[in-house]
Structure formats: structure tokens, C-alpha cells
Amino acid sequence: RPYFLWDYDLTEEDVQTLLRTGDEETRIWLASRILESARYADVWRYLSLAELRVLFPHLKLKPPVREAWAYA
């Protein structure tokens, strides 16, 4: 189970599948969780820059996290 999803029973494969084929709400939730809780280097194992640019306006992030990622 990915360390940033300690409270969900999802495998690495589940996360990859949900990010690629999940509905928009699921992809937004998961991308938000990754940006909030994963290490910077690990973010890029799950999300591409292009995907992040599309999802970013819709992500539910804490204000300091949003600000940090807006300039990353």
C-alpha cells in the first residue's frame, strides 16, 4: 500500500489504475492526496506534469500546499 494512503486499502496498481481510468472525482481526490502527502520525488511516479496541469485547478488542497505547488 502506498505510504500516502495509509488509511485506504489500495495497492500501487490500484492507484495507477484509478489515476488513468477513474472518474474525474476519483482522480481529483487521489491527485490531491498525492500532492498533500507524498514526497516530491514520488509525486512524479504517479502524475505527469501534463496531468497535473489539467487537474490542478480542481484539486482540493490546503492553501499552503496549493501555493507551494503553484510555484513548483
URKA-V492320 format. One line per field, one symbol per residue. psi: psi as a letter, one per 20 degrees, with the letter a starting at -180 (. if undefined). Layout:
BEGIN
psi: ???
END
This chain:
BEGIN
psi: pphilhjqmqrgggggghhhirrggghggghggghhiqqghhgiihprggghhghghiqnqqghgggghhj.
END
